[in-house]
Amino acid sequence: MINRELNDTAVKMIVMSLNNLKTDIQYKKDLITVNSVQFPK
């Protein structure tokens, strides 16, 4: 039972980390897009 709870917690933490990473990547992509539009090279 304790193992199961630990596993659930670990999975939740991993999922949260992945979601944060996805958000971070999307945010950086948007920033790059904005910068490219403002300052065409």
mmCIF file as Biopython writes it, N, C-alpha, C and O atoms, coordinates in Angstrom:
data_model
#
loop_
_atom_site.group_PDB
_atom_site.id
_atom_site.type_symbol
_atom_site.label_atom_id
_atom_site.label_alt_id
_atom_site.label_comp_id
_atom_site.label_asym_id
_atom_site.label_entity_id
_atom_site.label_seq_id
_atom_site.pdbx_PDB_ins_code
_atom_site.Cartn_x
_atom_site.Cartn_y
_atom_site.Cartn_z
_atom_site.occupancy
_atom_site.B_iso_or_equiv
_atom_site.auth_seq_id
_atom_site.auth_asym_id
_atom_site.pdbx_PDB_model_num
ATOM 1   N N  . MET A ? 1  ? 0.837  -1.203 0.000   1.0 0.0 1  A 1 
ATOM 2   C CA . MET A ? 1  ? 0.000  0.000  0.000   1.0 0.0 1  A 1 
ATOM 3   C C  . MET A ? 1  ? 0.876  1.258  0.000   1.0 0.0 1  A 1 
ATOM 4   O O  . MET A ? 1  ? 0.651  2.190  -0.771  1.0 0.0 1  A 1 
ATOM 5   N N  . ILE A ? 2  ? 1.867  1.258  0.875   1.0 0.0 2  A 1 
ATOM 6   C CA . ILE A ? 2  ? 2.756  2.426  0.925   1.0 0.0 2  A 1 
ATOM 7   C C  . ILE A ? 2  ? 3.487  2.573  -0.409  1.0 0.0 2  A 1 
ATOM 8   O O  . ILE A ? 2  ? 3.620  3.679  -0.931  1.0 0.0 2  A 1 
ATOM 9   N N  . ASN A ? 3  ? 3.963  1.444  -0.960  1.0 0.0 3  A 1 
ATOM 10  C CA . ASN A ? 3  ? 4.643  1.474  -2.255  1.0 0.0 3  A 1 
ATOM 11  C C  . ASN A ? 3  ? 3.760  2.084  -3.310  1.0 0.0 3  A 1 
ATOM 12  O O  . ASN A ? 3  ? 4.205  2.905  -4.112  1.0 0.0 3  A 1 
ATOM 13  N N  . ARG A ? 4  ? 2.509  1.683  -3.308  1.0 0.0 4  A 1 
ATOM 14  C CA . ARG A ? 4  ? 1.561  2.185  -4.304  1.0 0.0 4  A 1 
ATOM 15  C C  . ARG A ? 4  ? 1.448  3.706  -4.196  1.0 0.0 4  A 1 
ATOM 16  O O  . ARG A ? 4  ? 1.455  4.410  -5.207  1.0 0.0 4  A 1 
ATOM 17  N N  . GLU A ? 5  ? 1.345  4.206  -2.965  1.0 0.0 5  A 1 
ATOM 18  C CA . GLU A ? 5  ? 1.211  5.651  -2.768  1.0 0.0 5  A 1 
ATOM 19  C C  . GLU A ? 5  ? 2.477  6.372  -3.230  1.0 0.0 5  A 1 
ATOM 20  O O  . GLU A ? 5  ? 2.407  7.425  -3.864  1.0 0.0 5  A 1 
ATOM 21  N N  . LEU A ? 6  ? 3.626  5.797  -2.906  1.0 0.0 6  A 1 
ATOM 22  C CA . LEU A ? 6  ? 4.887  6.402  -3.335  1.0 0.0 6  A 1 
ATOM 23  C C  . LEU A ? 6  ? 4.950  6.470  -4.852  1.0 0.0 6  A 1 
ATOM 24  O O  . LEU A ? 6  ? 5.360  7.480  -5.425  1.0 0.0 6  A 1 
ATOM 25  N N  . ASN A ? 7  ? 4.533  5.375  -5.500  1.0 0.0 7  A 1 
ATOM 26  C CA . ASN A ? 7  ? 4.554  5.338  -6.958  1.0 0.0 7  A 1 
ATOM 27  C C  . ASN A ? 7  ? 3.626  6.396  -7.541  1.0 0.0 7  A 1 
ATOM 28  O O  . ASN A ? 7  ? 3.982  7.090  -8.494  1.0 0.0 7  A 1 
ATOM 29  N N  . ASP A ? 8  ? 2.429  6.515  -6.959  1.0 0.0 8  A 1 
ATOM 30  C CA . ASP A ? 8  ? 1.480  7.517  -7.447  1.0 0.0 8  A 1 
ATOM 31  C C  . ASP A ? 8  ? 2.081  8.913  -7.328  1.0 0.0 8  A 1 
ATOM 32  O O  . ASP A ? 8  ? 1.970  9.730  -8.242  1.0 0.0 8  A 1 
ATOM 33  N N  . THR A ? 9  ? 2.715  9.173  -6.193  1.0 0.0 9  A 1 
ATOM 34  C CA . THR A ? 9  ? 3.318  10.491 -5.974  1.0 0.0 9  A 1 
ATOM 35  C C  . THR A ? 9  ? 4.423  10.746 -6.986  1.0 0.0 9  A 1 
ATOM 36  O O  . THR A ? 9  ? 4.519  11.832 -7.557  1.0 0.0 9  A 1 
ATOM 37  N N  . ALA A ? 10 ? 5.253  9.738  -7.203  1.0 0.0 10 A 1 
ATOM 38  C CA . ALA A ? 10 ? 6.358  9.882  -8.153  1.0 0.0 10 A 1 
ATOM 39  C C  . ALA A ? 10 ? 5.820  10.150 -9.555  1.0 0.0 10 A 1 
ATOM 40  O O  . ALA A ? 10 ? 6.331  11.007 -10.276 1.0 0.0 10 A 1 
ATOM 41  N N  . VAL A ? 11 ? 4.791  9.410  -9.925  1.0 0.0 11 A 1 
ATOM 42  C CA . VAL A ? 11 ? 4.215  9.590  -11.265 1.0 0.0 11 A 1 
ATOM 43  C C  . VAL A ? 11 ? 3.647  10.998 -11.398 1.0 0.0 11 A 1 
ATOM 44  O O  . VAL A ? 11 ? 3.846  11.661 -12.416 1.0 0.0 11 A 1 
ATOM 45  N N  . LYS A ? 12 ? 2.938  11.451 -10.365 1.0 0.0 12 A 1 
ATOM 46  C CA . LYS A ? 12 ? 2.366  12.808 -10.417 1.0 0.0 12 A 1 
ATOM 47  C C  . LYS A ? 12 ? 3.466  13.845 -10.569 1.0 0.0 12 A 1 
ATOM 48  O O  . LYS A ? 12 ? 3.338  14.792 -11.344 1.0 0.0 12 A 1 
ATOM 49  N N  . MET A ? 13 ? 4.554  13.658 -9.819  1.0 0.0 13 A 1 
ATOM 50  C CA . MET A ? 13 ? 5.652  14.621 -9.888  1.0 0.0 13 A 1 
ATOM 51  C C  . MET A ? 13 ? 6.277  14.631 -11.281 1.0 0.0 13 A 1 
ATOM 52  O O  . MET A ? 13 ? 6.601  15.690 -11.818 1.0 0.0 13 A 1 
ATOM 53  N N  . ILE A ? 14 ? 6.442  13.435 -11.859 1.0 0.0 14 A 1 
ATOM 54  C CA . ILE A ? 14 ? 7.027  13.348 -13.202 1.0 0.0 14 A 1 
ATOM 55  C C  . ILE A ? 14 ? 6.117  14.017 -14.222 1.0 0.0 14 A 1 
ATOM 56  O O  . ILE A ? 14 ? 6.575  14.767 -15.084 1.0 0.0 14 A 1 
ATOM 57  N N  . VAL A ? 15 ? 4.814  13.736 -14.112 1.0 0.0 15 A 1 
ATOM 58  C CA . VAL A ? 15 ? 3.863  14.338 -15.046 1.0 0.0 15 A 1 
ATOM 59  C C  . VAL A ? 15 ? 3.885  15.858 -14.915 1.0 0.0 15 A 1 
ATOM 60  O O  . VAL A ? 15 ? 3.867  16.573 -15.918 1.0 0.0 15 A 1 
ATOM 61  N N  . MET A ? 16 ? 3.924  16.348 -13.678 1.0 0.0 16 A 1 
ATOM 62  C CA . MET A ? 16 ? 3.968  17.796 -13.463 1.0 0.0 16 A 1 
ATOM 63  C C  . MET A ? 16 ? 5.230  18.396 -14.068 1.0 0.0 16 A 1 
ATOM 64  O O  . MET A ? 16 ? 5.187  19.452 -14.699 1.0 0.0 16 A 1 
ATOM 65  N N  . SER A ? 17 ? 6.357  17.709 -13.870 1.0 0.0 17 A 1 
ATOM 66  C CA . SER A ? 17 ? 7.626  18.192 -14.425 1.0 0.0 17 A 1 
ATOM 67  C C  . SER A ? 17 ? 7.544  18.262 -15.948 1.0 0.0 17 A 1 
ATOM 68  O O  . SER A ? 17 ? 7.980  19.239 -16.557 1.0 0.0 17 A 1 
ATOM 69  N N  . LEU A ? 18 ? 6.981  17.217 -16.553 1.0 0.0 18 A 1 
ATOM 70  C CA . LEU A ? 18 ? 6.865  17.192 -18.014 1.0 0.0 18 A 1 
ATOM 71  C C  . LEU A ? 18 ? 5.958  18.315 -18.494 1.0 0.0 18 A 1 
ATOM 72  O O  . LEU A ? 18 ? 6.248  18.963 -19.499 1.0 0.0 18 A 1 
ATOM 73  N N  . ASN A ? 19 ? 4.862  18.547 -17.782 1.0 0.0 19 A 1 
ATOM 74  C CA . ASN A ? 19 ? 3.953  19.622 -18.174 1.0 0.0 19 A 1 
ATOM 75  C C  . ASN A ? 19 ? 4.646  20.970 -18.073 1.0 0.0 19 A 1 
ATOM 76  O O  . ASN A ? 19 ? 4.485  21.825 -18.943 1.0 0.0 19 A 1 
ATOM 77  N N  . ASN A ? 20 ? 5.428  21.161 -16.996 1.0 0.0 20 A 1 
ATOM 78  C CA . ASN A ? 20 ? 6.155  22.412 -16.832 1.0 0.0 20 A 1 
ATOM 79  C C  . ASN A ? 20 ? 7.161  22.594 -17.961 1.0 0.0 20 A 1 
ATOM 80  O O  . ASN A ? 20 ? 7.329  23.694 -18.487 1.0 0.0 20 A 1 
ATOM 81  N N  . LEU A ? 21 ? 7.824  21.510 -18.323 1.0 0.0 21 A 1 
ATOM 82  C CA . LEU A ? 21 ? 8.816  21.555 -19.387 1.0 0.0 21 A 1 
ATOM 83  C C  . LEU A ? 21 ? 8.145  21.928 -20.708 1.0 0.0 21 A 1 
ATOM 84  O O  . LEU A ? 21 ? 8.657  22.754 -21.464 1.0 0.0 21 A 1 
ATOM 85  N N  . LYS A ? 22 ? 6.993  21.308 -20.977 1.0 0.0 22 A 1 
ATOM 86  C CA . LYS A ? 22 ? 6.263  21.605 -22.209 1.0 0.0 22 A 1 
ATOM 87  C C  . LYS A ? 22 ? 5.874  23.078 -22.245 1.0 0.0 22 A 1 
ATOM 88  O O  . LYS A ? 22 ? 6.026  23.743 -23.269 1.0 0.0 22 A 1 
ATOM 89  N N  . THR A ? 23 ? 5.371  23.581 -21.118 1.0 0.0 23 A 1 
ATOM 90  C CA . THR A ? 23 ? 4.960  24.980 -21.040 1.0 0.0 23 A 1 
ATOM 91  C C  . THR A ? 23 ? 6.169  25.880 -21.284 1.0 0.0 23 A 1 
ATOM 92  O O  . THR A ? 23 ? 6.087  26.868 -22.013 1.0 0.0 23 A 1 
ATOM 93  N N  . ASP A ? 24 ? 7.289  25.522 -20.664 1.0 0.0 24 A 1 
ATOM 94  C CA . ASP A ? 24 ? 8.515  26.296 -20.790 1.0 0.0 24 A 1 
ATOM 95  C C  . ASP A ? 24 ? 8.975  26.334 -22.248 1.0 0.0 24 A 1 
ATOM 96  O O  . ASP A ? 24 ? 9.342  27.391 -22.762 1.0 0.0 24 A 1 
ATOM 97  N N  . ILE A ? 25 ? 8.953  25.182 -22.904 1.0 0.0 25 A 1 
ATOM 98  C CA . ILE A ? 25 ? 9.386  25.106 -24.303 1.0 0.0 25 A 1 
ATOM 99  C C  . ILE A ? 25 ? 8.449  25.936 -25.179 1.0 0.0 25 A 1 
ATOM 100 O O  . ILE A ? 25 ? 8.904  26.679 -26.049 1.0 0.0 25 A 1 
ATOM 101 N N  . GLN A ? 26 ? 7.147  25.810 -24.950 1.0 0.0 26 A 1 
ATOM 102 C CA . GLN A ? 26 ? 6.176  26.569 -25.730 1.0 0.0 26 A 1 
ATOM 103 C C  . GLN A ? 26 ? 6.419  28.064 -25.542 1.0 0.0 26 A 1 
ATOM 104 O O  . GLN A ? 26 ? 6.384  28.835 -26.501 1.0 0.0 26 A 1 
ATOM 105 N N  . TYR A ? 27 ? 6.665  28.463 -24.295 1.0 0.0 27 A 1 
ATOM 106 C CA . TYR A ? 27 ? 6.900  29.863 -23.969 1.0 0.0 27 A 1 
ATOM 107 C C  . TYR A ? 27 ? 8.134  30.386 -24.706 1.0 0.0 27 A 1 
ATOM 108 O O  . TYR A ? 27 ? 8.112  31.471 -25.287 1.0 0.0 27 A 1 
ATOM 109 N N  . LYS A ? 28 ? 9.209  29.594 -24.672 1.0 0.0 28 A 1 
ATOM 110 C CA . LYS A ? 28 ? 10.436 30.011 -25.364 1.0 0.0 28 A 1 
ATOM 111 C C  . LYS A ? 28 ? 10.212 30.088 -26.869 1.0 0.0 28 A 1 
ATOM 112 O O  . LYS A ? 28 ? 10.721 30.994 -27.529 1.0 0.0 28 A 1 
ATOM 113 N N  . LYS A ? 29 ? 9.453  29.144 -27.410 1.0 0.0 29 A 1 
ATOM 114 C CA . LYS A ? 29 ? 9.157  29.167 -28.846 1.0 0.0 29 A 1 
ATOM 115 C C  . LYS A ? 29 ? 8.403  30.442 -29.193 1.0 0.0 29 A 1 
ATOM 116 O O  . LYS A ? 29 ? 8.705  31.105 -30.185 1.0 0.0 29 A 1 
ATOM 117 N N  . ASP A ? 30 ? 7.405  30.781 -28.356 1.0 0.0 30 A 1 
ATOM 118 C CA . ASP A ? 30 ? 6.625  31.995 -28.597 1.0 0.0 30 A 1 
ATOM 119 C C  . ASP A ? 30 ? 7.528  33.215 -28.534 1.0 0.0 30 A 1 
ATOM 120 O O  . ASP A ? 30 ? 7.405  34.122 -29.357 1.0 0.0 30 A 1 
ATOM 121 N N  . LEU A ? 31 ? 8.437  33.244 -27.562 1.0 0.0 31 A 1 
ATOM 122 C CA . LEU A ? 31 ? 9.357  34.373 -27.431 1.0 0.0 31 A 1 
ATOM 123 C C  . LEU A ? 31 ? 10.220 34.496 -28.681 1.0 0.0 31 A 1 
ATOM 124 O O  . LEU A ? 31 ? 10.419 35.593 -29.203 1.0 0.0 31 A 1 
ATOM 125 N N  . ILE A ? 32 ? 10.729 33.366 -29.153 1.0 0.0 32 A 1 
ATOM 126 C CA . ILE A ? 32 ? 11.583 33.375 -30.342 1.0 0.0 32 A 1 
ATOM 127 C C  . ILE A ? 32 ? 10.778 33.882 -31.535 1.0 0.0 32 A 1 
ATOM 128 O O  . ILE A ? 32 ? 11.275 34.673 -32.337 1.0 0.0 32 A 1 
ATOM 129 N N  . THR A ? 33 ? 9.531  33.423 -31.646 1.0 0.0 33 A 1 
ATOM 130 C CA . THR A ? 33 ? 8.677  33.863 -32.752 1.0 0.0 33 A 1 
ATOM 131 C C  . THR A ? 33 ? 8.467  35.368 -32.678 1.0 0.0 33 A 1 
ATOM 132 O O  . THR A ? 33 ? 8.585  36.070 -33.683 1.0 0.0 33 A 1 
ATOM 133 N N  . VAL A ? 34 ? 8.159  35.855 -31.495 1.0 0.0 34 A 1 
ATOM 134 C CA . VAL A ? 34 ? 7.928  37.289 -31.312 1.0 0.0 34 A 1 
ATOM 135 C C  . VAL A ? 34 ? 9.182  38.071 -31.674 1.0 0.0 34 A 1 
ATOM 136 O O  . VAL A ? 34 ? 9.111  39.083 -32.371 1.0 0.0 34 A 1 
ATOM 137 N N  . ASN A ? 35 ? 10.335 37.596 -31.195 1.0 0.0 35 A 1 
ATOM 138 C CA . ASN A ? 35 ? 11.588 38.281 -31.481 1.0 0.0 35 A 1 
ATOM 139 C C  . ASN A ? 35 ? 11.886 38.290 -32.981 1.0 0.0 35 A 1 
ATOM 140 O O  . ASN A ? 35 ? 12.386 39.282 -33.512 1.0 0.0 35 A 1 
ATOM 141 N N  . SER A ? 36 ? 11.579 37.187 -33.661 1.0 0.0 36 A 1 
ATOM 142 C CA . SER A ? 36 ? 11.839 37.104 -35.091 1.0 0.0 36 A 1 
ATOM 143 C C  . SER A ? 36 ? 10.958 38.078 -35.848 1.0 0.0 36 A 1 
ATOM 144 O O  . SER A ? 36 ? 11.382 38.688 -36.830 1.0 0.0 36 A 1 
ATOM 145 N N  . VAL A ? 37 ? 9.724  38.217 -35.379 1.0 0.0 37 A 1 
ATOM 146 C CA . VAL A ? 37 ? 8.795  39.120 -36.063 1.0 0.0 37 A 1 
ATOM 147 C C  . VAL A ? 37 ? 9.239  40.572 -35.841 1.0 0.0 37 A 1 
ATOM 148 O O  . VAL A ? 37 ? 9.217  41.383 -36.767 1.0 0.0 37 A 1 
ATOM 149 N N  . GLN A ? 38 ? 9.638  40.886 -34.614 1.0 0.0 38 A 1 
ATOM 150 C CA . GLN A ? 38 ? 10.035 42.259 -34.304 1.0 0.0 38 A 1 
ATOM 151 C C  . GLN A ? 38 ? 11.364 42.628 -34.961 1.0 0.0 38 A 1 
ATOM 152 O O  . GLN A ? 38 ? 11.549 43.750 -35.433 1.0 0.0 38 A 1 
ATOM 153 N N  . PHE A ? 39 ? 12.283 41.665 -34.982 1.0 0.0 39 A 1 
ATOM 154 C CA . PHE A ? 39 ? 13.604 41.951 -35.533 1.0 0.0 39 A 1 
ATOM 155 C C  . PHE A ? 39 ? 13.933 40.956 -36.638 1.0 0.0 39 A 1 
ATOM 156 O O  . PHE A ? 39 ? 14.698 40.020 -36.408 1.0 0.0 39 A 1 
ATOM 157 N N  . PRO A ? 40 ? 13.384 41.133 -37.810 1.0 0.0 40 A 1 
ATOM 158 C CA . PRO A ? 40 ? 13.692 40.197 -38.890 1.0 0.0 40 A 1 
ATOM 159 C C  . PRO A ? 40 ? 15.179 40.254 -39.224 1.0 0.0 40 A 1 
ATOM 160 O O  . PRO A ? 40 ? 15.767 41.331 -39.328 1.0 0.0 40 A 1 
ATOM 161 N N  . LYS A ? 41 ? 15.771 39.081 -39.389 1.0 0.0 41 A 1 
ATOM 162 C CA . LYS A ? 41 ? 17.223 39.055 -39.666 1.0 0.0 41 A 1 
ATOM 163 C C  . LYS A ? 41 ? 17.443 38.964 -41.170 1.0 0.0 41 A 1 
ATOM 164 O O  . LYS A ? 41 ? 18.586 38.929 -41.626 1.0 0.0 41 A 1 
#
